[in-house]
Amino acid sequence: MLSPTPSDLAAFDRKLKALGESERYWRIQRLRRLWHGAGYEGRPSFWDASVPLRERAPCVQSMVCRTAGRRLSQLVFGDRSFPKVSVSAQAYGVRLDDVSKGSLTALLEEIARVTHLRRVMRALLSEGLEAGTVVVMVELIEGHLSIKHIPAEWCTPTFAADGRTLASLCIERKLMHADGKLYIHKRVIEPPRDCVYAPVLAEKAAHEQIDWSKVPVVAEAPCAFVPALWHRHNVEPMYGDTEIDGNALVAGLEDEVEALDLALSQLHRNALYNGEPQMVRTGVDPVEDTMLPQGRMARSDVTIFDRMFRSVTKFDAGAGTGASAKSPQKIWNLPAGSDAKLLESSGAGATIIEGNVGQLRRVIVDAMGIVLADPEQLGAGELSARALSLMMAPMLAHADDLRVEYGSLLCALLDLALRLVASTPGTVYLATLDNARSALAQVYRTLSAARLIELSWGEYFEPSWEEVQAAVTAAQTANGNRPIATLAESRALVAPLLNLSADTATLEAEEAGGLDAMRTVLGGDGG
């Protein structure tokens, strides 16, 4: 099937714009497609020789952006490094006693558990790296607390005077219904109302201005505040939030990523063409050449993607230019006096392309502040946390900034969840909520709970056993070979390796029982 012409693409673009999508929507969509490896849709196949090479879609993609984003999210919010959440005793005139502090801490821990907060924060960080803007909503669905992120391109915010708090949020998205038509679904959260409107045909919206005040409201609920947060990724504090969107990880590197993908595709083509020796026949008269086994050249549109999206329902085995079939099972009969030999590539072309690939990848990862360590360079031995920290220094600096940025988002998200459950009169399925209600009332009389929440971040890398042993030896030497850890601390250190319980009560009981038995024996002998 023929590829779409520029006029076809232009017509399709006009149709999409007529359906009401903004340039902001398509800008974020372009970032998402590049992130997920779909940024070249609509281009001719890489194997289509009728089109200049630079206009084709790469057949190999590095996926360097998504790989970098996943490593960053795991580094910042991995299970080892995820921050421990606690409550401060006092802040800005609010002073909590130990009981109130403990009840709030228990409530926060339960919220983190029931909402799968670690996974949520990894997803939110990945969303910010991918699209530049994070929109996250906290809801109570039949009494159960839920946290979900909403694509920023669906949303239009209105901010309060501080420029950060959401005064209202409009969510619009287009969905295909069972009748095959596209409908606009709209929800407006503007205190004191949260309204969901009846779906409207997108084609109708393209031809006339919709008066949403006349569209029926199919669901409505009261709300005291907008239960959502709007986070702009990687916005410089010194310049302020002048735009509603932030900066994605790949923003400004689109050309470099495309160049890397094309270079990888050329390297793959070079391997296919030159990786197999070429048979060359000499001394053969083309006119009197003996007929060789015939086959055909491969088509340029036989990938799964092409067959799915270009409606190639039946593979045409007869397509493609004719060629001599080459295979170990195919015997070539040559005329007398002729010769055949294998011609192999020197690999100079592949070496040039590999150098280009390496330089492009280095430019991209350096610009993103990412270190993509090669396992072959790391070696097979155990690396110390110190060595890993030095090797990953640029990435750790980036991760430190993300800890500050998304640590604030984490505190604001927990504060939003606390406000929601505290202001909901109905049933909320949180076992620790009742004990914390008086503390919540005390906090929200004067300030937000986010100012009381404290985060204690874990280490990026786990120390090797050589480092642990060296640290223990140094500490013991410094304090005259006296113990430096309690029994419980020592047991907790090795418990994960030996599958032991960190509880020392049983061990102490066994030791006490052994001492009593020894005293009995010694006492009998002495008698």
C-alpha positions in Angstrom: 0.0 0.0 0.0 1.3 3.4 -0.9 2.5 5.8 1.8 0.4 8.9 2.4 1.4 11.9 0.4 2.2 15.3 1.9 -1.2 16.5 0.8 -2.9 13.6 2.5 -1.1 14.4 5.7 -1.9 18.1 5.5 -5.6 17.2 5.0 -5.5 14.9 8.0 -3.8 17.6 10.1 -6.6 20.1 9.1 -9.2 17.6 10.1 -7.6 17.0 13.5 -7.3 20.7 14.1 -10.9 21.2 13.1 -11.8 18.8 16.0 -10.4 21.3 18.4 -7.0 20.0 19.4 -4.6 22.8 20.3 -1.0 23.2 19.5 -0.2 22.6 23.1 -1.9 19.2 22.8 0.1 18.2 19.8 3.4 19.5 21.3 2.9 17.2 24.3 1.8 14.3 22.0 5.0 14.7 20.0 7.0 14.4 23.2 5.1 11.2 24.1 5.4 9.6 20.7 9.2 10.2 20.7 9.4 8.8 24.3 7.5 5.6 23.3 9.2 5.1 20.0 6.2 6.2 17.8 7.7 9.5 16.7 8.2 8.4 13.1 4.8 7.2 12.2 3.7 8.3 8.7 7.2 8.2 7.2 8.2 5.8 4.5 9.9 2.6 5.5 13.6 2.7 6.1 14.0 0.1 3.3 12.1 2.2 0.8 14.9 3.1 -1.6 12.6 5.5 -3.6 12.8 8.0 -0.8 16.0 9.9 0.4 17.5 8.2 3.5 16.9 11.2 5.8 13.2 11.1 5.1 12.7 7.5 6.0 11.6 6.1 9.4 14.4 4.5 11.3 14.1 0.7 11.6 16.1 0.7 14.9 15.4 3.1 17.7 17.6 3.7 20.7 14.7 4.4 23.1 17.4 6.4 25.0 14.9 8.8 26.5 12.6 6.2 28.0 15.6 4.2 29.3 17.1 7.3 30.9 13.7 8.2 32.5 13.2 4.7 34.0 16.6 4.7 35.5 16.1 8.1 37.0 12.7 7.2 38.5 14.2 4.0 40.0 17.2 5.9 41.4 15.0 8.6 43.0 12.0 6.5 44.2 13.4 3.0 44.3 12.6 0.7 47.2 15.9 1.4 48.8 16.1 5.1 48.3 12.4 6.0 48.8 12.1 8.5 51.6 10.8 7.6 55.1 7.8 9.8 55.9 7.4 11.2 59.4 5.6 14.1 61.1 7.4 17.0 62.8 6.3 17.9 66.3 5.9 21.6 65.6 5.9 24.1 62.7 4.6 27.7 62.3 2.9 27.8 65.7 1.4 24.3 65.6 2.8 22.0 68.3 1.7 18.4 68.4 2.1 16.1 71.4 3.5 12.6 71.0 0.1 11.0 70.7 -1.0 13.3 67.9 2.3 13.0 66.1 2.1 9.2 66.3 -1.5 9.1 65.0 -0.7 11.3 62.0 2.4 9.3 61.2 0.4 6.0 61.4 -2.3 7.6 59.1 0.4 8.7 56.5 1.9 5.2 56.5 -1.5 3.6 55.9 -2.2 6.1 53.1 1.2 5.3 51.5 0.4 1.6 51.7 -3.2 1.6 50.4 -2.4 3.9 47.5 0.8 2.1 46.5 2.6 5.4 46.9 6.1 4.2 45.8 4.8 3.0 42.5 2.7 6.2 42.1 5.7 8.4 42.7 7.8 6.5 40.2 5.0 6.9 37.6 4.6 10.7 38.4 8.3 11.3 38.0 8.3 9.3 34.7 5.3 11.4 33.6 7.2 14.7 34.3 10.3 13.5 32.5 8.2 12.4 29.5 5.7 15.2 29.1 7.1 18.1 31.2 3.9 18.5 33.3 2.3 16.3 36.0 -1.4 16.4 36.9 -2.2 14.2 39.8 -5.7 13.8 41.4 -6.7 12.3 44.8 -10.2 10.8 45.0 -12.4 8.8 47.3 -14.2 6.2 45.3 -16.8 4.5 47.5 -14.7 5.2 50.6 -11.5 4.0 49.1 -8.6 6.4 48.6 -7.2 6.5 45.1 -4.3 8.5 43.5 -4.2 8.7 39.7 -2.4 10.9 37.2 -4.2 12.6 34.3 -2.5 13.4 31.0 -1.7 17.1 31.0 -2.8 17.7 27.4 -6.4 16.9 28.5 -6.3 19.6 31.2 -6.8 23.4 31.4 -5.9 24.9 34.8 -6.9 28.1 36.5 -4.5 29.0 39.3 -5.0 30.9 42.5 -3.1 34.1 43.4 -0.1 32.1 44.5 0.3 30.8 40.9 0.5 27.2 42.1 -2.7 26.2 43.8 -5.4 25.1 41.4 -8.5 27.3 41.6 -10.3 25.2 39.0 -9.5 22.4 36.6 -11.2 21.5 33.3 -10.6 18.0 31.9 -11.5 17.3 28.2 -10.8 14.2 26.3 -12.1 12.6 23.1 -13.3 9.0 23.1 -14.6 6.8 20.4 -18.0 5.3 21.2 -19.6 2.1 20.0 -21.4 3.9 17.2 -18.0 4.7 15.6 -18.2 8.4 16.4 -15.8 10.6 18.4 -17.2 12.3 21.5 -15.9 15.0 23.8 -16.1 14.1 27.5 -15.8 17.1 29.8 -15.4 17.5 33.6 -15.0 20.8 35.4 -13.9 20.9 39.0 -14.6 24.4 40.3 -15.5 24.7 44.0 -18.1 24.3 45.2 -19.1 22.0 42.3 -17.5 19.1 40.5 -19.5 18.5 37.3 -19.4 15.9 34.6 -21.2 16.9 31.3 -22.9 14.7 28.8 -20.7 13.6 25.9 -20.9 15.9 22.8 -20.1 14.9 19.2 -16.6 16.1 18.3 -17.8 16.9 14.7 -20.4 19.2 16.2 -17.7 21.0 18.2 -15.7 21.4 15.0 -18.5 23.3 13.3 -20.0 25.4 16.1 -19.1 26.8 19.4 -20.5 24.6 22.2 -22.4 26.4 25.0 -21.6 24.0 27.8 -24.1 25.8 30.1 -26.8 24.2 27.9 -25.2 20.7 27.9 -26.8 18.4 30.5 -24.8 17.6 33.7 -24.8 13.8 34.2 -23.0 13.8 37.5 -22.4 16.4 40.1 -20.7 16.5 43.6 -19.9 19.2 46.1 -16.2 20.0 46.6 -14.5 22.4 49.0 -11.2 22.5 46.9 -9.7 21.1 43.8 -8.4 17.6 44.8 -5.5 17.8 42.2 -2.0 19.1 41.9 -0.3 20.7 38.9 3.4 20.2 38.8 5.8 21.8 36.2 8.8 19.6 35.7 12.3 21.2 35.8 11.2 24.8 36.0 14.0 27.1 37.2 12.9 28.7 40.5 14.6 32.0 39.8 12.5 32.6 36.7 9.2 31.6 38.3 6.3 29.7 36.7 5.6 31.8 33.7 4.2 28.9 31.6 1.6 26.3 32.6 3.9 23.5 31.4 7.3 22.4 32.4 10.3 21.1 30.5 10.4 17.4 29.4 13.7 15.5 29.6 14.0 15.2 25.8 12.9 18.8 25.1 15.4 20.4 22.7 17.1 17.0 21.9 14.6 15.8 19.3 17.1 16.2 16.4 19.9 14.4 18.3 17.6 11.5 19.1 16.5 11.2 15.5 20.2 11.3 14.3 21.0 8.5 16.8 18.1 6.4 15.6 19.1 6.9 11.9 22.7 6.0 12.7 21.7 2.8 14.5 19.5 1.9 11.5 22.4 2.5 9.1 24.6 0.3 11.3 22.0 -2.4 11.2 21.7 -2.1 7.4 25.5 -2.3 7.1 25.5 -5.5 9.2 22.9 -7.1 7.0 24.5 -6.1 3.7 28.2 -6.6 4.7 27.9 -9.2 7.5 27.4 -12.0 5.0 30.2 -12.5 2.3 29.1 -11.6 -1.2 29.5 -14.2 -4.0 31.3 -12.8 -7.0 31.5 -14.8 -10.3 34.2 -14.1 -12.9 34.8 -15.3 -16.4 31.1 -15.7 -17.1 29.4 -14.4 -20.3 26.2 -12.7 -19.2 24.5 -13.7 -22.4 25.3 -17.4 -22.0 25.0 -17.5 -18.3 23.4 -20.6 -16.9 20.1 -19.9 -15.3 20.5 -19.7 -11.5 17.9 -20.5 -8.8 15.6 -17.5 -8.7 14.0 -15.7 -5.8 13.1 -12.1 -5.1 14.3 -9.2 -3.0 12.6 -8.5 0.3 9.8 -6.0 0.4 10.1 -2.8 2.4 6.7 -3.0 4.1 6.6 -6.4 5.7 7.0 -5.4 9.4 4.2 -6.1 11.9 3.6 -2.4 12.3 3.1 -1.9 8.5 0.7 -4.9 8.2 -1.3 -3.6 11.1 -1.6 0.0 10.3 -1.4 0.0 6.5 -4.1 -2.6 6.1 -1.9 -5.2 4.4 -4.2 -8.1 5.1 -2.6 -10.7 2.8 1.1 -11.0 2.2 1.9 -10.7 -1.5 4.6 -13.4 -2.0 5.1 -12.3 -5.6 6.0 -8.7 -4.8 9.6 -7.5 -4.9 12.3 -7.4 -7.6 13.6 -10.7 -8.9 17.1 -11.8 -7.8 19.2 -14.9 -7.7 18.5 -17.0 -4.6 21.5 -17.4 -2.3 21.5 -20.2 0.3 23.7 -23.1 1.4 21.1 -25.4 0.0 21.1 -23.6 -3.4 23.7 -24.9 -5.9 25.0 -22.6 -8.6 26.0 -24.3 -11.9 28.5 -22.1 -13.7 29.9 -22.5 -17.3 33.3 -24.0 -17.9 36.2 -21.7 -17.3 34.3 -19.4 -14.9 35.1 -18.8 -11.3 33.4 -17.8 -8.1 34.7 -16.5 -4.8 33.5 -14.7 -1.7 34.1 -11.0 -1.3 34.1 -9.8 2.3 33.8 -6.3 3.7 36.7 -4.7 5.6 34.3 -3.3 8.2 35.5 0.3 7.7 32.0 1.6 7.1 30.7 -0.1 10.3 33.5 1.4 12.3 32.7 4.9 11.1 29.0 4.4 12.0 29.8 3.0 15.4 31.9 6.0 16.2 29.0 8.3 15.2 26.5 6.3 17.3 28.8 6.5 20.3 29.3 10.3 20.0 25.6 10.9 19.5 24.6 8.8 22.5 27.2 10.6 24.6 25.9 14.1 23.5 22.3 13.1 24.4 23.0 11.5 27.8 25.3 14.3 28.9 22.7 16.8 28.0 20.1 14.9 30.1 22.5 14.4 33.0 22.3 10.6 32.7 25.0 7.9 33.1 24.2 4.7 31.2 26.8 2.4 32.5 27.9 -0.5 30.3 27.9 -3.8 32.2 31.1 -4.8 30.4 32.8 -1.7 31.8 31.6 -2.4 35.3 33.1 -5.8 35.4 32.0 -9.0 37.1 33.2 -8.1 40.7 31.3 -6.3 43.4 31.6 -2.5 43.2 31.7 -0.4 46.3 29.1 2.3 46.9 31.9 4.8 46.7 33.0 3.7 43.3 29.4 3.7 42.0 28.9 7.2 43.4 31.9 8.5 41.6 31.0 6.8 38.4 27.4 8.1 38.6 28.2 11.6 39.9 26.4 13.5 37.1 23.3 11.3 37.4 23.3 11.6 41.2 23.5 15.4 41.0 20.4 15.2 38.7 18.7 12.8 41.1 19.4 15.2 44.1 17.6 18.0 42.3 14.7 15.6 41.5 14.6 14.6 45.2 14.0 18.3 46.1 11.5 18.9 43.4 9.5 15.7 43.7 9.9 15.5 47.5 7.9 18.7 47.6 5.3 17.1 45.3 5.2 14.1 47.6 4.5 16.2 50.6 1.8 18.2 48.8 0.2 15.0 47.6 0.1 13.5 51.1 -1.3 16.9 52.4 -4.0 16.7 49.7 -5.0 13.2 50.7 -5.2 14.2 54.4 -7.3 17.2 53.6 -9.7 15.1 51.5 -10.2 12.3 54.1 -10.5 14.9 56.9 -13.2 16.9 55.1 -15.2 13.8 53.9 -18.3 13.2 56.2 -19.0 9.7 54.8 -17.2 6.4 55.3 -13.5 6.3 54.6 -11.8 2.9 54.7 -8.7 3.9 56.7 -8.3 2.2 60.0 -6.1 4.9 61.5 -8.3 7.9 60.5 -10.4 8.1 63.6 -7.4 8.3 66.0 -5.9 11.1 63.9 -9.0 13.3 63.4 -8.3 15.5 66.4 -4.7 16.0 65.2 -5.9 16.8 61.7 -8.4 19.4 63.0 -5.6 21.0 65.0 -3.3 21.2 62.0 -5.8 22.5 59.4 -6.9 25.3 61.7 -3.7 27.2 60.9 -1.7 25.6 58.1 -1.3 22.7 55.8 0.0 19.3 56.8 2.7 19.5 54.2 4.7 21.9 56.4 4.7 19.2 59.1 5.7 16.3 56.9 9.4 15.4 56.9 11.2 13.1 54.5 14.3 11.1 55.3 15.9 9.8 52.0 17.7 6.5 51.8 21.1 5.9 50.2 21.4 5.5 46.4 23.6 2.5 46.6 24.0 -0.3 49.1 27.5 -0.6 50.6 29.4 -3.7 49.7 30.4 -6.2 52.4 34.0 -5.1 52.1 33.0 -1.5 52.9 30.9 -2.7 55.9 33.8 -4.8 57.2 36.3 -1.9 56.8 33.9 0.5 58.6 33.4 -1.9 61.5 37.1 -2.5 61.8 37.9 1.2 61.8 35.3 2.0 64.4 36.4 -0.8 66.7 40.0 0.3 66.4 39.0 3.8 67.3 37.1 2.8 70.4 39.5 0.3 71.8 38.0 -2.9 70.3 34.7 -2.4 72.2 31.4 -3.3 70.5 30.0 -0.7 68.2 26.5 -2.2 67.6 23.9 -3.7 69.7 22.7 -7.3 69.3 19.5 -6.1 67.5 21.5 -3.9 65.1 23.9 -6.6 64.3 21.2 -9.2 63.7 19.2 -6.8 61.5 22.3 -6.2 59.3 22.6 -9.9 58.4 19.0 -10.9 58.7 18.2 -10.4 54.9 21.2 -12.5 53.9 20.5 -15.4 56.3 16.7 -15.2 56.2 16.6 -14.5 59.9 14.1 -12.6 61.9 15.4 -9.3 63.2 13.7 -10.0 66.6 16.3 -10.8 69.2 13.9 -12.0 71.9 14.1 -15.7 70.9 17.9 -15.5 70.7 18.2 -13.9 74.2 15.8 -16.5 75.6 17.9 -19.3 74.2 21.1 -17.8 75.6 19.4 -17.3 79.0 18.2 -21.0 79.0 21.7 -22.2 78.2 23.2 -20.2 81.1 20.6 -21.6 83.5 21.4 -25.1 82.4 25.1 -24.5 82.9 24.6 -23.1 86.4 22.6 -26.2 87.3 25.4 -28.5 86.1 28.1 -26.5 87.8 26.1 -26.3 91.0 25.6 -30.1 91.1 29.3 -30.7 90.5 30.2 -28.3 93.3 27.8 -29.9 95.7 
